[in-house]
Amino acid sequence: MTSAELALPFSAATGVASGDMAEPTPDADLLTIDELSALSRVPSRTIRFYQSKGVLPAPEKRGRVAYYRAEHQERLELIAKLQDRGLRIDAIRALLARIDRGEVDVGEWLGLEAQLSASWVNDQPRTMTESELLALAGRPRAGLLADLLRLEAVKRQGDVLLVRSPGLLSIALKLEAMGVDLQASLAGEAILRKHLARVAKELAELFFDQAQRGAVEPPSDGDWPRLLEELRPTGIEAVRLVFGQEMERVLRRALESGKLAKLPARKRRRDRR
């Protein structure tokens, strides 16, 4: 040491205080938890929670202070994206572990997830004015809107009406014009939804199981989202064909059993003079 250094206090000359380690000067790219919280807009307590659950790597300890890097901020952004897609913390931990091992490309996975979340039908909930709804009905009858509200086919939201499925509502209105009342149409929809929900679940489980077993050949470029997009119209067409075949079978049996012959005849209207 020089004479000038010897004249300094021990802590200043060596960086070591009497009894304690002084905090070393951090690198420029290191962040304290408060700085990371401010940049990511994630509360400090949530950051610590993510660490405890194993979805956020441990910080770098220097003395008594924990420091984070830009990679921690990127991981917090990814966790937020995964949570926005409905993943729970355990599923996020499992997925991130696979990403860290190089088994899954995060970009490909997000693309796959976006494809899986994409709508299979162009029929999203929308709001309509009363005049727009009545125009959808074509020639609306008296009391139609009251019946739709009573059956909860539409719901009033302020000055507009929320229609959860314009496509299905249009079908119900067409059926009513043919003589099928709204309540029967909605009951039919409930039957379809109940059984097709189970069909969709079992088909999805079959697809993923077979894909994991190698029975479904992955795309040559690894583009699973593109494959799923191509499968979408095929799946819808398959449902249409199988449903049509089964309806033919059921109606044929109804005809053979005499059920159709037992249907009531339409009442004749008296001629008005």
KOLZAZA-78865 format. One line per field, with one value per residue: residue number from 1; x, y, z of N, C-alpha, C in turn. Coordinates in nm, 3 decimals. Atoms other than C-alpha are relative to their C-alpha. Example, Ala and Ser with C-alpha at 12.3 -4.5 7.8 and 13.67 -1.06 7.14 Angstrom:
<atoms>
i <- 1;2
n_x <- 0.089;-0.082
n_y <- -0.119;-0.119
n_z <- 0.000;-0.006
ca_x <- 1.230;1.367
ca_y <- -0.450;-0.106
ca_z <- 0.780;0.714
c_x <- 0.090;-0.077
c_y <- 0.120;0.109
c_z <- 0.000;0.073
</atoms>
This chain:
<atoms>
i <- 1;2;3;4;5;6;7;8;9;10;11;12;13;14;15;16;17;18;19;20;21;22;23;24;25;26;27;28;29;30;31;32;33;34;35;36;37;38;39;40;41;42;43;44;45;46;47;48;49;50;51;52;53;54;55;56;57;58;59;60;61;62;63;64;65;66;67;68;69;70;71;72;73;74;75;76;77;78;79;80;81;82;83;84;85;86;87;88;89;90;91;92;93;94;95;96;97;98;99;100;101;102;103;104;105;106;107;108;109;110;111;112;113;114;115;116;117;118;119;120;121;122;123;124;125;126;127;128;129;130;131;132;133;134;135;136;137;138;139;140;141;142;143;144;145;146;147;148;149;150;151;152;153;154;155;156;157;158;159;160;161;162;163;164;165;166;167;168;169;170;171;172;173;174;175;176;177;178;179;180;181;182;183;184;185;186;187;188;189;190;191;192;193;194;195;196;197;198;199;200;201;202;203;204;205;206;207;208;209;210;211;212;213;214;215;216;217;218;219;220;221;222;223;224;225;226;227;228;229;230;231;232;233;234;235;236;237;238;239;240;241;242;243;244;245;246;247;248;249;250;251;252;253;254;255;256;257;258;259;260;261;262;263;264;265;266;267;268;269;270;271;272;273
n_x <- 0.083;-0.070;0.019;0.134;0.099;-0.010;0.063;0.145;0.061;-0.012;0.109;-0.020;-0.118;0.014;0.139;0.049;0.022;-0.034;0.108;0.102;-0.041;0.068;0.070;-0.079;0.070;0.060;-0.015;0.101;0.121;0.066;0.116;0.053;0.137;0.086;-0.019;0.065;0.145;0.041;-0.010;0.094;0.131;0.040;-0.034;-0.114;0.048;0.030;-0.129;-0.048;0.089;-0.043;-0.125;0.031;0.069;-0.092;0.021;-0.096;-0.131;-0.046;-0.086;-0.142;-0.025;-0.127;0.014;0.135;0.096;0.032;0.003;0.067;-0.047;0.104;0.064;0.108;0.110;0.057;0.074;0.124;0.090;0.048;0.095;0.124;0.065;0.054;0.116;0.108;0.056;0.075;-0.080;-0.022;-0.143;-0.064;-0.016;-0.104;-0.128;-0.034;-0.032;-0.127;-0.108;-0.024;-0.063;-0.138;-0.076;-0.011;0.095;0.109;-0.034;0.106;0.072;0.088;0.107;0.097;0.074;0.090;0.105;0.089;0.080;0.097;0.099;0.071;0.139;0.027;0.117;0.011;0.126;-0.037;0.104;0.001;0.115;0.088;0.114;0.126;0.033;-0.090;0.045;0.125;-0.034;-0.053;0.115;0.071;0.136;0.020;0.137;0.022;-0.044;-0.123;-0.107;0.031;-0.028;-0.146;-0.052;0.048;-0.074;-0.141;-0.074;-0.069;0.004;-0.004;-0.113;0.024;0.085;-0.021;0.027;-0.114;0.035;-0.119;-0.033;0.087;0.026;0.101;0.126;0.054;0.056;0.122;0.105;0.041;0.080;0.130;0.079;0.045;0.097;-0.065;-0.006;-0.132;-0.039;-0.044;-0.129;-0.102;-0.019;-0.083;-0.136;-0.058;-0.035;-0.119;-0.116;-0.037;-0.066;-0.115;-0.108;-0.068;-0.068;-0.117;-0.098;-0.058;-0.080;-0.123;-0.084;-0.051;-0.101;-0.122;-0.057;-0.060;-0.114;-0.110;-0.045;-0.061;0.094;0.028;-0.131;-0.013;-0.037;-0.144;-0.062;0.033;0.103;0.125;0.114;0.051;0.070;0.129;0.084;0.047;0.090;0.125;0.116;0.019;0.074;0.138;0.066;0.022;0.115;0.120;0.030;0.041;0.131;0.098;0.020;0.073;0.138;0.066;0.026;0.105;0.128;0.043;0.059;0.127;0.095;0.029;0.074;0.132;0.008;0.036;0.143;0.076;-0.008;0.131;0.019;0.011;0.141;0.043;0.060;0.133;0.001;0.066;0.095
n_y <- -0.120;-0.128;-0.073;-0.061;0.104;0.032;-0.107;0.014;0.100;0.137;0.029;-0.070;0.052;0.139;0.034;0.084;-0.074;0.078;0.090;0.017;-0.017;-0.114;0.036;-0.034;-0.080;0.093;-0.028;-0.093;0.070;0.066;-0.071;0.043;0.047;-0.117;-0.048;0.098;-0.017;-0.123;0.020;0.104;-0.029;0.117;-0.029;0.075;0.121;0.096;0.049;0.099;0.116;0.074;0.070;0.113;0.102;0.056;-0.047;-0.108;0.040;-0.072;-0.114;0.011;-0.062;-0.067;-0.042;0.020;-0.054;0.085;-0.077;0.064;-0.044;-0.019;0.129;0.013;-0.082;0.073;0.114;-0.053;-0.029;0.129;0.053;-0.075;0.048;0.133;-0.016;-0.055;0.111;0.088;0.104;-0.014;-0.011;0.130;0.024;-0.092;0.054;0.116;-0.047;-0.073;0.098;0.058;-0.106;-0.015;0.119;-0.001;0.095;-0.077;-0.136;-0.083;-0.063;0.100;0.035;-0.109;0.009;0.114;-0.036;-0.095;0.075;0.078;-0.092;-0.069;0.043;0.095;-0.049;-0.146;-0.025;-0.051;-0.083;-0.139;-0.077;-0.049;-0.082;0.072;-0.001;0.094;0.134;0.026;0.014;0.135;0.091;-0.011;-0.048;0.032;0.008;-0.073;0.072;0.076;-0.047;0.039;0.143;0.019;-0.042;0.095;0.125;-0.036;0.011;-0.129;-0.067;-0.144;-0.070;-0.142;-0.031;0.099;0.139;0.088;0.126;0.083;0.071;-0.045;0.109;0.090;-0.074;-0.003;0.133;0.013;-0.081;0.069;0.115;-0.048;-0.031;0.128;0.060;0.052;-0.116;-0.036;0.084;0.129;-0.022;-0.017;0.132;0.074;-0.052;0.051;0.141;0.000;-0.050;0.099;0.117;-0.038;-0.038;0.124;0.045;-0.085;0.033;0.132;-0.008;-0.073;0.089;0.101;-0.062;-0.026;0.129;0.063;-0.082;0.032;0.136;0.002;0.048;-0.116;-0.044;-0.145;-0.065;0.005;-0.122;-0.014;-0.104;0.056;-0.090;0.009;0.127;-0.012;-0.088;0.080;0.103;-0.060;0.026;0.144;0.045;-0.047;0.078;0.135;-0.006;-0.017;0.124;0.104;-0.039;0.024;0.144;0.048;-0.049;0.086;0.130;-0.018;-0.029;0.122;0.086;-0.060;0.032;0.143;0.032;-0.061;-0.123;-0.113;0.010;-0.041;-0.145;-0.062;-0.074;-0.143;-0.042;-0.083;-0.128;-0.023;-0.107;-0.123;-0.056
n_z <- 0.000;-0.003;-0.127;0.004;-0.031;-0.142;-0.076;0.010;-0.089;0.050;0.090;0.127;0.067;0.043;0.030;-0.109;-0.124;-0.118;-0.040;0.103;0.138;0.063;0.123;0.117;0.101;0.096;0.142;0.048;0.046;-0.112;-0.055;-0.129;0.015;0.016;0.137;0.087;-0.019;0.068;0.145;0.045;-0.058;-0.078;-0.140;-0.056;-0.065;0.105;0.048;-0.098;0.012;0.118;-0.036;-0.090;0.079;0.097;0.137;0.023;-0.054;-0.118;0.032;-0.033;-0.130;-0.023;-0.138;-0.052;0.097;0.115;0.124;0.113;0.131;0.101;0.021;-0.097;0.050;0.112;-0.053;-0.058;0.112;0.051;-0.099;0.016;0.122;-0.025;-0.089;0.081;0.079;-0.089;-0.064;-0.143;-0.033;0.015;0.143;0.047;-0.044;0.083;0.136;-0.002;-0.018;0.132;0.081;-0.046;0.043;0.145;0.059;0.061;0.041;-0.055;0.111;0.061;-0.094;-0.002;0.125;-0.012;-0.095;0.067;0.096;-0.075;-0.056;0.108;0.016;0.108;0.073;0.002;-0.069;-0.131;-0.062;0.044;-0.045;0.106;-0.039;0.020;0.143;0.068;-0.034;0.071;0.142;0.014;0.003;0.128;-0.026;-0.141;-0.052;-0.124;-0.120;0.024;-0.087;-0.138;-0.012;0.004;-0.130;-0.101;0.018;-0.015;0.126;0.003;-0.129;0.014;-0.062;0.023;0.116;0.106;-0.035;0.020;0.066;-0.023;0.123;0.109;0.093;-0.055;-0.008;0.136;0.026;-0.079;0.061;0.122;-0.041;-0.046;0.119;0.055;-0.090;-0.122;-0.089;-0.049;-0.113;0.055;0.066;-0.102;-0.061;0.094;-0.011;-0.124;0.024;0.085;-0.075;-0.101;0.056;0.081;-0.093;-0.035;0.122;0.020;-0.104;0.026;0.122;-0.032;-0.079;0.092;0.086;-0.074;-0.040;0.117;0.040;-0.091;0.029;0.132;0.100;0.083;0.047;-0.010;0.125;0.028;-0.050;-0.141;-0.014;-0.050;0.020;0.136;0.013;-0.068;0.082;0.113;-0.051;-0.048;0.089;0.013;-0.118;0.009;0.105;-0.053;-0.090;0.083;0.068;-0.095;-0.054;0.105;0.013;-0.117;0.010;0.100;-0.063;-0.101;0.066;0.068;-0.103;-0.039;0.107;-0.004;-0.122;0.006;-0.078;0.086;0.030;-0.118;-0.021;0.022;0.125;-0.019;-0.006;0.111;-0.038;0.059;0.099;-0.046;0.098
ca_x <- 0.000;0.106;0.135;-0.187;-0.374;-0.242;-0.380;-0.732;-0.975;-0.965;-1.301;-1.204;-0.864;-0.979;-1.356;-1.395;-1.545;-1.455;-1.683;-1.898;-1.862;-1.934;-2.173;-1.972;-2.056;-2.305;-2.271;-2.466;-2.708;-2.802;-3.133;-3.253;-3.592;-3.745;-3.595;-3.715;-4.061;-4.074;-3.961;-4.185;-4.478;-4.488;-4.509;-4.205;-4.412;-4.526;-4.167;-4.075;-4.381;-4.267;-3.923;-4.075;-4.280;-3.979;-4.099;-3.845;-3.473;-3.308;-3.136;-2.762;-2.656;-2.381;-2.332;-2.672;-2.834;-3.010;-2.962;-3.165;-3.085;-3.274;-3.342;-3.555;-3.763;-3.809;-3.918;-4.173;-4.316;-4.340;-4.511;-4.765;-4.836;-4.887;-5.118;-5.318;-5.369;-5.520;-5.225;-5.197;-4.869;-4.797;-4.854;-4.633;-4.355;-4.371;-4.371;-4.084;-3.879;-3.921;-3.831;-3.517;-3.415;-3.453;-3.740;-3.986;-3.931;-4.122;-4.209;-4.347;-4.541;-4.701;-4.792;-4.942;-5.133;-5.266;-5.381;-5.549;-5.724;-5.838;-6.207;-6.326;-6.636;-6.698;-6.967;-6.867;-7.093;-7.199;-7.432;-7.727;-7.988;-8.350;-8.394;-8.089;-8.220;-8.566;-8.406;-8.222;-8.560;-8.681;-9.051;-9.063;-9.381;-9.530;-9.371;-9.052;-8.813;-8.991;-8.965;-8.594;-8.529;-8.739;-8.554;-8.219;-8.131;-8.039;-7.966;-8.025;-7.717;-7.821;-7.954;-7.833;-7.890;-7.612;-7.644;-7.411;-7.432;-7.574;-7.538;-7.741;-7.999;-8.039;-8.094;-8.352;-8.541;-8.541;-8.672;-8.945;-9.054;-9.086;-9.304;-9.048;-9.090;-8.795;-8.798;-8.770;-8.482;-8.292;-8.351;-8.203;-7.902;-7.848;-7.850;-7.598;-7.371;-7.382;-7.285;-7.053;-6.860;-6.783;-6.697;-6.461;-6.290;-6.240;-6.117;-5.866;-5.741;-5.707;-5.513;-5.266;-5.220;-5.154;-4.922;-4.715;-4.700;-4.580;-4.894;-4.955;-4.661;-4.536;-4.496;-4.157;-4.093;-4.225;-4.511;-4.785;-4.996;-5.020;-5.119;-5.396;-5.521;-5.544;-5.718;-5.988;-6.213;-6.153;-6.275;-6.585;-6.664;-6.622;-6.871;-7.119;-7.092;-7.115;-7.406;-7.586;-7.534;-7.661;-7.968;-8.048;-8.026;-8.248;-8.515;-8.518;-8.584;-8.857;-9.020;-8.995;-9.134;-9.437;-9.345;-9.379;-9.729;-9.834;-9.744;-10.051;-10.190;-10.176;-10.502;-10.691;-10.777;-11.140;-11.195;-11.275;-11.578
ca_y <- 0.000;0.359;0.600;0.764;0.434;0.363;0.698;0.594;0.412;0.032;0.017;0.272;0.116;-0.244;-0.226;-0.421;-0.257;-0.363;-0.663;-0.620;-0.657;-0.331;-0.341;-0.363;-0.125;-0.310;-0.341;-0.096;-0.363;-0.488;-0.393;-0.396;-0.551;-0.203;-0.101;-0.424;-0.368;-0.014;-0.121;-0.428;-0.280;-0.601;-0.553;-0.662;-0.911;-1.071;-1.097;-1.277;-1.502;-1.599;-1.684;-1.902;-2.088;-2.148;-1.951;-1.669;-1.746;-1.647;-1.308;-1.260;-1.193;-0.942;-0.901;-0.850;-0.710;-0.914;-0.794;-0.876;-0.847;-0.773;-1.147;-1.129;-0.848;-1.052;-1.353;-1.140;-1.025;-1.387;-1.492;-1.213;-1.331;-1.688;-1.576;-1.370;-1.696;-1.859;-2.070;-2.130;-2.099;-2.475;-2.499;-2.193;-2.351;-2.674;-2.488;-2.259;-2.558;-2.711;-2.379;-2.350;-2.707;-2.619;-2.864;-2.593;-2.275;-1.997;-1.824;-2.143;-2.220;-1.876;-1.916;-2.257;-2.121;-1.833;-2.079;-2.298;-1.991;-1.866;-1.882;-2.177;-1.991;-1.632;-1.586;-1.368;-1.198;-0.851;-0.576;-0.466;-0.198;-0.308;-0.205;-0.410;-0.714;-0.684;-0.640;-0.970;-1.135;-1.017;-0.990;-0.974;-1.074;-0.890;-0.987;-1.131;-0.914;-0.986;-1.361;-1.337;-1.149;-1.392;-1.693;-1.512;-1.549;-1.180;-0.960;-0.591;-0.379;-0.019;0.106;-0.197;-0.572;-0.828;-1.121;-1.403;-1.581;-1.390;-1.701;-1.923;-1.650;-1.621;-1.998;-1.986;-1.707;-1.902;-2.209;-2.001;-1.883;-2.254;-2.326;-2.423;-2.200;-2.027;-2.239;-2.561;-2.414;-2.311;-2.655;-2.807;-2.579;-2.690;-3.057;-2.988;-2.791;-3.056;-3.344;-3.159;-3.020;-3.377;-3.467;-3.170;-3.258;-3.624;-3.541;-3.288;-3.540;-3.801;-3.560;-3.456;-3.813;-3.941;-3.648;-3.726;-4.092;-3.999;-4.122;-3.769;-3.671;-3.322;-3.070;-3.082;-2.723;-2.781;-2.539;-2.692;-2.372;-2.398;-2.764;-2.684;-2.403;-2.649;-2.907;-2.661;-2.672;-3.047;-3.099;-2.887;-3.072;-3.408;-3.304;-3.191;-3.520;-3.748;-3.548;-3.564;-3.940;-3.995;-3.776;-3.978;-4.297;-4.162;-4.027;-4.351;-4.543;-4.295;-4.355;-4.733;-4.730;-4.521;-4.217;-3.983;-4.113;-4.021;-3.654;-3.429;-3.284;-2.913;-2.746;-2.601;-2.238;-2.150;-1.947;-1.591;-1.450
ca_z <- 0.000;-0.053;0.233;0.111;0.127;0.474;0.581;0.471;0.701;0.666;0.498;0.232;0.157;0.121;0.081;0.409;0.712;1.058;1.107;0.793;0.418;0.235;-0.058;-0.383;-0.664;-0.890;-1.265;-1.475;-1.600;-1.254;-1.095;-0.739;-0.675;-0.646;-0.982;-1.144;-0.996;-1.135;-1.484;-1.507;-1.313;-1.112;-0.733;-0.532;-0.335;-0.662;-0.783;-0.461;-0.502;-0.853;-0.714;-0.443;-0.707;-0.928;-1.230;-1.188;-1.152;-0.828;-0.826;-0.800;-0.444;-0.380;-0.013;0.135;-0.177;-0.448;-0.803;-1.113;-1.482;-1.801;-1.832;-1.519;-1.670;-1.990;-1.785;-1.598;-1.933;-2.048;-1.724;-1.775;-2.131;-2.012;-1.733;-1.983;-2.174;-1.867;-1.749;-1.378;-1.193;-1.191;-1.566;-1.621;-1.414;-1.614;-1.946;-1.848;-1.735;-2.081;-2.243;-2.028;-2.123;-2.489;-2.543;-2.644;-2.843;-2.670;-2.998;-3.149;-2.832;-2.823;-3.189;-3.117;-2.820;-3.028;-3.292;-3.032;-2.892;-3.231;-3.303;-3.512;-3.619;-3.717;-3.456;-3.164;-2.908;-3.018;-2.915;-3.128;-3.111;-3.101;-3.464;-3.571;-3.387;-3.541;-3.884;-3.826;-3.775;-4.115;-4.044;-3.666;-3.488;-3.197;-2.866;-3.024;-2.828;-2.499;-2.566;-2.652;-2.329;-2.124;-2.269;-2.219;-2.586;-2.562;-2.264;-2.223;-2.151;-2.115;-2.448;-2.646;-2.649;-2.603;-2.843;-2.734;-3.068;-3.365;-3.581;-3.351;-3.298;-3.674;-3.695;-3.415;-3.591;-3.919;-3.737;-3.576;-3.920;-4.014;-3.712;-3.443;-3.141;-2.977;-2.663;-2.866;-3.070;-2.757;-2.605;-2.920;-2.893;-2.533;-2.642;-2.918;-2.686;-2.414;-2.639;-2.875;-2.576;-2.478;-2.839;-2.868;-2.539;-2.632;-2.983;-2.846;-2.591;-2.866;-3.089;-2.820;-2.698;-3.049;-3.125;-2.815;-2.915;-3.263;-3.438;-3.568;-3.785;-3.701;-3.985;-4.157;-4.053;-3.700;-3.764;-3.548;-3.561;-3.939;-3.917;-3.667;-3.889;-4.179;-3.961;-3.850;-4.161;-4.188;-3.832;-3.886;-4.209;-4.031;-3.763;-4.031;-4.218;-3.914;-3.769;-4.104;-4.129;-3.776;-3.834;-4.148;-3.944;-3.664;-3.900;-4.098;-3.777;-3.685;-4.021;-3.989;-3.636;-3.735;-3.525;-3.820;-3.891;-3.538;-3.574;-3.548;-3.868;-3.915;-3.820;-4.111;-4.086;-4.144;-4.451;-4.369;-4.543
c_x <- 0.087;-0.026;-0.138;-0.107;0.002;-0.068;-0.152;-0.052;0.006;-0.107;0.020;0.116;-0.023;-0.141;-0.060;-0.011;0.037;-0.121;-0.101;0.062;-0.075;-0.066;0.086;-0.082;-0.057;0.030;-0.116;-0.129;-0.072;-0.110;-0.030;-0.144;-0.096;0.010;-0.069;-0.152;-0.049;0.001;-0.107;-0.143;-0.059;0.038;0.113;-0.046;-0.034;0.127;0.053;-0.087;0.041;0.130;-0.030;-0.066;0.089;-0.022;0.093;0.133;0.039;0.089;0.145;0.026;0.140;-0.006;-0.138;-0.108;-0.018;-0.014;-0.060;0.056;-0.118;-0.074;-0.116;-0.122;-0.068;-0.083;-0.131;-0.100;-0.059;-0.102;-0.134;-0.077;-0.066;-0.121;-0.118;-0.068;-0.065;0.081;0.015;0.149;0.073;0.025;0.108;0.137;0.045;0.041;0.135;0.118;0.034;0.067;0.147;0.086;0.015;-0.095;-0.111;0.054;-0.116;-0.081;-0.096;-0.116;-0.105;-0.082;-0.100;-0.116;-0.098;-0.090;-0.107;-0.111;-0.083;-0.140;-0.014;-0.119;-0.002;-0.133;0.030;-0.114;0.009;-0.124;-0.077;-0.101;-0.127;-0.036;0.087;-0.045;-0.128;0.025;0.056;-0.113;-0.078;-0.137;-0.036;-0.146;-0.009;0.045;0.129;0.110;-0.023;0.030;0.150;0.064;-0.039;0.079;0.151;0.081;0.075;-0.013;0.013;0.119;-0.015;-0.095;0.014;-0.031;0.124;-0.049;0.123;0.042;-0.095;-0.034;-0.109;-0.135;-0.066;-0.064;-0.132;-0.115;-0.050;-0.089;-0.138;-0.090;-0.053;-0.100;0.058;0.015;0.140;0.047;0.050;0.136;0.113;0.027;0.087;0.144;0.070;0.043;0.128;0.124;0.048;0.080;0.122;0.115;0.080;0.078;0.128;0.111;0.070;0.086;0.132;0.095;0.062;0.113;0.132;0.068;0.071;0.122;0.120;0.056;0.068;-0.093;-0.048;0.135;0.009;0.036;0.151;0.072;-0.032;-0.110;-0.133;-0.117;-0.058;-0.079;-0.139;-0.095;-0.057;-0.099;-0.138;-0.118;-0.027;-0.081;-0.146;-0.077;-0.030;-0.120;-0.129;-0.041;-0.051;-0.137;-0.108;-0.031;-0.083;-0.146;-0.078;-0.041;-0.118;-0.136;-0.052;-0.066;-0.135;-0.108;-0.042;-0.084;-0.140;-0.012;-0.044;-0.149;-0.086;0.004;-0.136;-0.004;-0.016;-0.148;-0.031;-0.065;-0.137;0.009;-0.075;-0.088;-0.027
c_y <- 0.126;0.066;0.065;-0.101;-0.036;0.104;-0.010;-0.094;-0.138;-0.032;0.066;-0.058;-0.137;-0.036;-0.085;0.083;-0.089;-0.081;-0.026;0.016;0.121;-0.045;0.039;0.081;-0.092;0.040;0.087;-0.068;-0.073;0.089;-0.050;-0.045;0.118;0.056;-0.094;0.015;0.123;-0.019;-0.096;0.028;-0.123;0.028;-0.089;-0.130;-0.108;-0.059;-0.107;-0.127;-0.086;-0.077;-0.122;-0.114;-0.057;0.043;0.116;-0.040;0.085;0.117;-0.029;0.074;0.061;0.063;-0.031;0.047;-0.098;0.088;-0.085;0.058;0.017;-0.131;-0.022;0.081;-0.070;-0.119;0.045;0.032;-0.128;-0.060;0.071;-0.045;-0.136;0.007;0.058;-0.108;-0.105;-0.107;0.030;-0.012;-0.133;-0.032;0.090;-0.053;-0.117;0.043;0.070;-0.094;-0.065;0.101;0.014;-0.119;-0.006;-0.096;0.071;0.137;0.091;0.068;-0.096;-0.033;0.109;0.001;-0.113;0.034;0.097;-0.070;-0.081;0.089;0.069;-0.059;-0.094;0.044;0.152;0.040;0.041;0.081;0.144;0.068;0.052;0.097;-0.082;-0.007;-0.098;-0.144;-0.036;-0.014;-0.139;-0.101;0.007;0.063;-0.033;0.001;0.084;-0.086;-0.076;0.042;-0.041;-0.149;-0.027;0.039;-0.100;-0.131;0.020;-0.031;0.130;0.060;0.150;0.056;0.149;0.019;-0.102;-0.140;-0.084;-0.132;-0.089;-0.077;0.045;-0.111;-0.093;0.070;0.005;-0.134;-0.018;0.079;-0.063;-0.120;0.044;0.032;-0.128;-0.070;-0.058;0.117;0.017;-0.092;-0.136;0.015;0.011;-0.131;-0.088;0.045;-0.055;-0.146;-0.008;0.041;-0.103;-0.114;0.035;0.049;-0.124;-0.054;0.079;-0.035;-0.132;0.001;0.073;-0.088;-0.108;0.058;0.019;-0.129;-0.065;0.078;-0.030;-0.138;-0.011;-0.049;0.112;0.057;0.151;0.060;-0.002;0.123;0.026;0.100;-0.063;0.097;-0.008;-0.128;0.008;0.089;-0.076;-0.106;0.056;-0.025;-0.148;-0.054;0.041;-0.079;-0.141;-0.003;0.012;-0.132;-0.107;0.033;-0.026;-0.147;-0.054;0.048;-0.081;-0.132;0.011;0.022;-0.122;-0.095;0.055;-0.030;-0.146;-0.037;0.060;0.130;0.118;-0.001;0.049;0.149;0.064;0.074;0.147;0.041;0.089;0.128;0.014;0.117;0.119;0.055;0.146
c_z <- 0.000;0.133;0.003;0.036;0.146;0.085;-0.003;0.107;-0.064;-0.103;-0.135;-0.077;-0.057;-0.042;0.109;0.125;0.116;0.042;-0.107;-0.137;-0.057;-0.129;-0.120;-0.099;-0.106;-0.143;-0.046;-0.039;0.111;0.057;0.139;-0.022;-0.019;-0.142;-0.099;0.009;-0.075;-0.152;-0.052;0.042;0.069;0.145;0.053;0.064;-0.104;-0.058;0.094;-0.005;-0.119;0.028;0.085;-0.074;-0.110;-0.143;-0.035;0.061;0.120;-0.040;0.035;0.129;0.002;0.138;0.050;-0.097;-0.116;-0.123;-0.112;-0.130;-0.096;-0.027;0.095;-0.045;-0.118;0.048;0.062;-0.110;-0.056;0.095;-0.014;-0.124;0.023;0.093;-0.076;-0.083;0.087;0.069;0.148;0.029;-0.017;-0.147;-0.058;0.040;-0.086;-0.141;-0.003;0.020;-0.134;-0.092;0.039;-0.040;-0.151;-0.069;-0.075;-0.037;0.041;-0.111;-0.066;0.092;0.004;-0.128;0.003;0.091;-0.064;-0.099;0.071;0.055;-0.107;-0.015;-0.119;-0.083;0.008;0.062;0.143;0.060;-0.049;0.056;-0.122;0.060;-0.024;-0.148;-0.078;0.027;-0.076;-0.151;-0.027;-0.012;-0.131;0.019;0.144;0.041;0.126;0.118;-0.017;0.096;0.145;0.021;0.001;0.133;0.109;-0.006;0.011;-0.125;-0.027;0.139;-0.023;0.077;-0.030;-0.116;-0.111;0.054;-0.030;-0.057;0.010;-0.123;-0.111;-0.098;0.048;0.013;-0.137;-0.036;0.075;-0.061;-0.131;0.034;0.047;-0.120;-0.065;0.092;0.127;0.096;0.060;0.112;-0.047;-0.066;0.103;0.074;-0.090;0.004;0.125;-0.015;-0.084;0.079;0.103;-0.060;-0.084;0.087;0.039;-0.121;-0.021;0.099;-0.031;-0.126;0.025;0.080;-0.088;-0.085;0.075;0.044;-0.118;-0.049;0.088;-0.025;-0.136;-0.108;-0.092;-0.041;0.007;-0.135;-0.019;0.052;0.147;0.027;0.039;-0.016;-0.141;-0.021;0.063;-0.078;-0.119;0.044;0.035;-0.095;-0.020;0.116;-0.004;-0.105;0.048;0.092;-0.080;-0.065;0.096;0.058;-0.104;-0.016;0.116;-0.002;-0.104;0.063;0.098;-0.066;-0.076;0.099;0.045;-0.103;0.006;0.122;0.001;0.077;-0.086;-0.031;0.115;0.025;-0.030;-0.133;0.030;-0.006;-0.118;0.051;-0.071;-0.098;0.055;-0.111;0.030
</atoms>
